[in-house]
Amino acid sequence: MSKDYSQPFWIEGLVGNNALSFERRGAAPKLWVPSLVEGTLEEVKPGSEVVFEDFDEYEKLQSCPGLAHLVRTTLGDVPAVVVDNHNHVFYFWFEALERGLLKEGATLIHIDQHKDMRVPERLYEGKSLEDVFDYTNFHLNVGNYIVPAQKAGLARDTQFVTSEEALKDLSFASRGNKILNIDLDFFAPELDYIDFELARRFLAAHLPTTSLITVATSPFFIEQGRAISLLSKLF
């Protein structure tokens, strides 16, 4: 298996997102990770393979297909990557650091229904992008990738935007060296009360000083067709 996203692959065993409810999901549960392509938002399409699987609040197993491909693109002239499971952004943050798009100590604007601040069993101590790739896919899950990025020095000041009220706070809008990290589950049906135009204005205020945008379509938390439609409306 290549140590990047040039080829799709399966995650098997008690690792990464596949470790969630592992013993309850069947004899040999596994999850798909799509390959990365470059293009426009037209390449952001639903896939057919299950990328995330867990039990919902009703104890029903949800087997969730994600994207056909992860997509490297631009949004508002800013370099961007669209993924399905949110932990994949950890890799692309470090890749942006290596490519010179980001500097250490970046400001993180996290727009999400969840804070994703759980602490993984071990923090990141690698040295190469290959190490980042392994750590992203086989140690992290969708809820624990921010703390290791902070501890590694990649991200420093973080604004958590988990409510409509937080969209009114533009105190970090003028900062450079900044990541806009968007989970489209922020616009899931249960959060329909959030003013969509306010969210668009928040993003527009940050775009001129943003270095990298990462977007997750989070298939366990929002239907993928809805997520993709919302993404096109946001930008």
ABEGO torsion letter per residue (X at the ends): XBABAABBBBBBEBBEAAABGAAAAEABBBBBBBBBBBEBAAABBBBABBABBBBBAAGBBBBBBBBABBBBBBBGGBBBBBBABAAAAAAAAAAAAAAGABBBGBBBBBBBABAGABBBABBBABABAAAAAAAAAAABBAAAAAAAAAAAGABBBBBBBABAAAAABAAAAABBGBBBBBBAAAABAAAAABBAAAAAAAAAAAAAABABBBBBAGAAABBAAAAAAAAAAAX
